[in-house]
């Protein structure tokens, strides 16, 4: 980003830096030794490793060759771009308010034609399910892309999401679950509450081909009530079109499963090696993954997911 929105991000940073939620630097000290000098030594040693040298050389080369902006997508000039964020006091649990959601939900509820949501961890809850299905009843096309059980790195979140799938599908919501990528399932061990890798990590939505959001917030209770989140809200047709193209690419049948209902139970449809498939249980997920996610559905943990 460039322009006024950068000043907004700077102001947000300063607000966090000076808040009671942040530890003073003196707290990074133990009675036996200074923490910061030891950290500096560790980082210096790390920067001399082969992997770090490779990374730093690539960064230096990229900056020298192409400047600050990289990639094939062009920059867009827009007058309507702003930062939206939760204040730092949310982290102290002083006020149980959903600042960011309170700002974003009126945009979502004003959808007329189409709403597309990308959220790696998606737990709409009973209220969110009602809101999304209400939009669908009014004639809007509502589509959601999230991780499949095979691709996710957080079994607990997928378990929380599973119990809302039928209601969303019955309510006319198009659900897509991203497939695991390549050897992801072999090289990555999914944990109960998270790990470092996940197939899908983008958090975004686009409304009526004009209004969009890209940021850190998942559509789940943890983002709403516990984490402090931020993002960029914009109103720009060209930017929205790029976000929609990403959604379209990620929801192709070669890339994602499209969910439906058969005799009241979820089914998954995709295309593999040119062949259409209909699957009647969580695709490409082992028995342990299914057991963990299934068990989480019945535990009172949703507010923490």
Residue pairs with C-beta under 8 A, 6 or more apart in sequence:
1 9
1 81
1 232
2 75
3 81
4 81
5 81
5 82
5 83
5 232
8 82
8 83
9 83
12 83
12 85
12 230
15 87
15 88
16 22
16 88
16 228
19 88
19 89
20 88
20 89
20 92
21 88
21 89
21 91
21 92
21 228
22 88
25 36
28 35
28 36
28 39
29 35
29 36
46 52
47 53
47 56
62 70
69 75
73 242
76 236
76 238
76 239
76 242
78 234
78 235
78 236
78 238
78 239
80 234
80 235
80 236
81 232
81 233
81 234
81 236
82 232
82 233
82 234
83 230
83 231
83 232
83 233
84 100
84 103
84 104
84 213
84 215
84 230
84 231
84 232
84 233
85 99
85 100
85 228
85 229
85 230
85 231
86 99
86 100
86 227
86 228
86 229
86 230
87 99
87 228
88 228
89 95
90 97
90 99
90 228
91 228
96 225
98 224
98 225
100 217
100 229
100 230
100 231
101 217
101 224
103 233
104 213
104 217
104 233
105 131
107 207
107 211
107 213
107 233
108 115
108 131
108 135
108 205
108 207
109 131
109 135
110 207
111 135
111 140
111 142
111 207
111 208
112 140
112 208
113 139
113 140
113 141
113 208
113 209
114 140
114 141
114 142
114 143
114 207
114 208
114 209
115 132
115 135
115 140
115 141
115 142
115 143
115 205
115 206
115 207
115 208
116 143
116 144
116 145
116 205
116 206
116 243
116 244
116 247
117 142
117 143
117 144
117 145
117 204
117 205
117 219
118 144
118 145
118 146
118 200
118 202
118 203
118 204
118 205
118 246
118 247
118 250
119 144
119 145
119 146
119 203
119 218
119 219
119 220
120 146
120 147
120 152
120 198
120 200
120 201
120 202
120 203
120 218
121 146
121 147
121 152
121 154
121 157
121 161
121 218
121 219
121 220
121 222
121 223
121 305
122 144
122 146
122 157
122 161
122 218
122 219
122 220
123 157
123 160
123 161
123 164
123 219
123 220
123 221
123 302
123 305
124 131
124 132
124 164
124 168
124 219
125 164
125 221
125 302
126 164
128 219
129 164
129 167
129 168
129 171
132 142
132 144
132 168
132 171
132 173
133 142
133 167
133 168
133 170
133 171
133 172
133 173
135 142
136 142
136 171
136 172
136 173
137 171
137 172
141 174
142 172
142 173
142 174
143 173
143 174
143 175
143 176
143 247
143 251
144 168
144 173
144 174
144 175
144 176
144 219
145 176
145 177
145 178
145 200
145 247
145 250
145 251
145 256
146 161
146 175
146 176
146 177
146 178
146 200
147 158
147 177
147 178
147 198
147 199
147 200
148 177
148 178
148 179
148 180
148 256
148 257
148 282
148 283
148 284
148 285
149 155
149 158
149 177
149 282
149 283
149 285
149 289
149 290
149 293
150 179
150 180
150 185
150 282
150 283
150 284
150 285
150 289
151 177
151 178
151 179
151 180
151 181
151 184
151 198
151 199
151 200
152 158
152 190
152 198
152 199
153 188
153 190
153 191
153 194
153 195
153 196
153 197
153 198
154 190
154 191
154 192
154 193
154 194
154 195
154 198
155 190
155 191
155 192
155 289
155 292
155 293
155 296
156 192
156 193
156 292
156 293
156 296
156 301
156 305
157 220
157 305
158 293
158 296
159 292
159 293
159 294
159 295
159 296
159 297
160 220
160 221
160 296
160 297
160 301
160 302
160 305
162 293
162 294
162 297
163 297
165 175
165 259
165 266
166 261
166 264
166 265
166 266
168 175
169 175
169 259
169 260
169 261
169 266
170 261
174 258
175 258
175 259
176 250
176 251
176 256
176 257
176 258
176 259
177 256
177 257
177 259
177 268
178 199
178 200
178 250
178 255
178 256
179 199
179 255
179 256
179 257
179 270
179 283
179 284
180 199
180 284
181 199
184 197
184 199
185 284
185 286
188 195
188 197
189 195
190 289
192 292
200 250
202 214
202 246
203 214
203 215
203 216
203 217
203 218
203 231
204 212
204 213
204 214
204 215
204 243
204 246
205 212
205 213
206 212
206 213
206 240
206 243
206 244
206 247
207 240
209 237
209 240
209 241
209 244
210 235
210 236
210 237
210 240
211 233
211 234
211 235
211 240
212 233
212 234
212 235
212 236
212 239
212 240
212 243
213 231
213 232
213 233
213 234
214 231
214 232
214 243
215 229
215 230
215 231
215 232
216 223
216 227
216 229
216 230
216 231
217 223
217 227
217 229
217 230
217 231
220 305
221 302
221 303
221 304
221 305
222 304
222 305
223 229
225 303
226 304
234 240
249 255
250 256
251 258
253 269
253 270
253 271
253 276
254 270
254 271
254 272
256 270
257 268
257 269
257 270
257 279
257 283
258 268
258 269
258 270
259 266
259 267
259 268
259 269
260 266
260 267
260 269
261 267
262 280
265 280
267 278
267 279
267 280
268 277
268 278
268 279
268 280
268 282
268 283
269 276
269 277
269 278
269 279
270 276
270 277
270 279
270 283
271 277
281 290
282 289
282 290
282 293
